[in-house]
Every structure is written in structure tokens, then in C-alpha cells.
Amino acid sequence: MSQEERLRDLESHFWEAVRNALSILDADTVLADDYRARLKNAPSAERLLALHEDPIDVAATLAGISLTDAQLQNYRPRGEMGRHTGLKIP
């Protein structure tokens, strides 16, 4: 798998996690799609940098809200399996 293919795979997982986080925040998931479209033509280094953000933080910024403790508890990625999924992993 080439570096560009790996980046696309990473991006796919990341944006799915952002959409999941937006759902947890009761925000429109199209916000993730719009932001992803804006980054689509950015250099790969810039796109990769965007993937270093936590999806819940990206979702909150896109939705224009401050996260509450309850929202953070609903979004508790743990370990590698839960990372960037927005799912609770027991």
C-alpha cells in the first residue's frame, strides 16, 4: 500500500469518527463532509496534520459548541480499537 493510499484509509476512518462524534453532539454530520471537502485539495502534509486532532474536538469546533462532561463521557475512545471511532470500548 502506498503512502497516499494509507493516508486515504486513515482519512476515511478519521472522518467516520468525526461524523460519529457529531451524532453524539446531536449536530448535523454534513459538517464533517463540508470540512473534508475543503481539505480535499490541500497538500497531503496539511491533510495529515488535520488527522492529529481528536474527532470529538473537531466535531465540537464544527458544531460551534463547548463540550460538556456528559458529552465527553459518551465519547470515550480507549486503546487502539476505540481510537478515532467515537465508540465506547469496555
Secondary structure, DSSP 8 states (H G I E B T S, - for coil): --HHHHHHHHHHHHHHHHHHHHHHTT--THHHHHHHHHHTTS-HHHHHHHTTS-HHHHHHHHHT----HHHHHH----HHHHTTT-----
